[in-house]
Amino acid sequence: MVPQLHIVDHALLAHRLAALRDAATPSARFRRLLAEIGALLTMEATRGLPTVMAKVTTPLTEMDHRMLEAPEPVLVAVLRAGLGLMEGGMQVLPEAPVGHVGLVRDEHTLKPSQYMLRMPPEVKTRGAILFDPMLATGGSAIAAVQRVKEAGAPHLRFVCVVAAPEGVAKLAAAHPDVPIFTAALDEKLDHRGFIVPGLGDAGDRCFGTE
């Protein structure tokens, strides 16, 4: 265990993750479950956002109420599978700007290469939440975090559904300032770099491709 790692313990999250792992779950339901999990994980990832007291007028009276101190953080999806997970984040933070990092992992070297980067300027003041369902070898996560930092993000949170110990260790070592929020820490990586027991290829299962 590393200090940056937060394994979210919630009955509803565990129930949805069980269905997400199931090989018999069809693509349409997989997408819906991924979005629901994204919403639950976003709630946890934003728990510590700074707040201030402000005046609110209810239908009956005026009161002091706790509100966010700063605007919502930028939501960033690691393409492709991060889109499905970020969908839930957008439901929780509907006014947040959205960015995308396009990375592809070489099946032989397991190293990522970038093919796209689109980041809203607000990332320089708001920081970001980065969404990628799988934290496997850590290569893509490290590269994505680095790209968002280079875009000017002063702080970051990384949200994934399942993580392998190897990926957690590498991401934490490369970016010790980035907290990691996940629904599960799985057993290991196999010889292909897939998480075991995992949930298969999240992108293919989300969009019905192979």
Secondary structure, DSSP 8 states (H G I E B T S, - for coil): --TTEEE---HHHHHHHHHHH-TT--HHHHHHHHHHHHHHHHHHHTTT--EEEEEEE-SS-EEEEEEESS---EEEEEETTHHHHHHHHHHHSTTS-EEEEEEEE-TTT--EEEEEEE--TTHHHH-EEEE-SEESSSHHHHHHHHHHHHTT-S-EEEEEEEE-HHHHHHHHHH-TT--EEEEEE-SEE-TTS-EES--S-HHHHHHT--
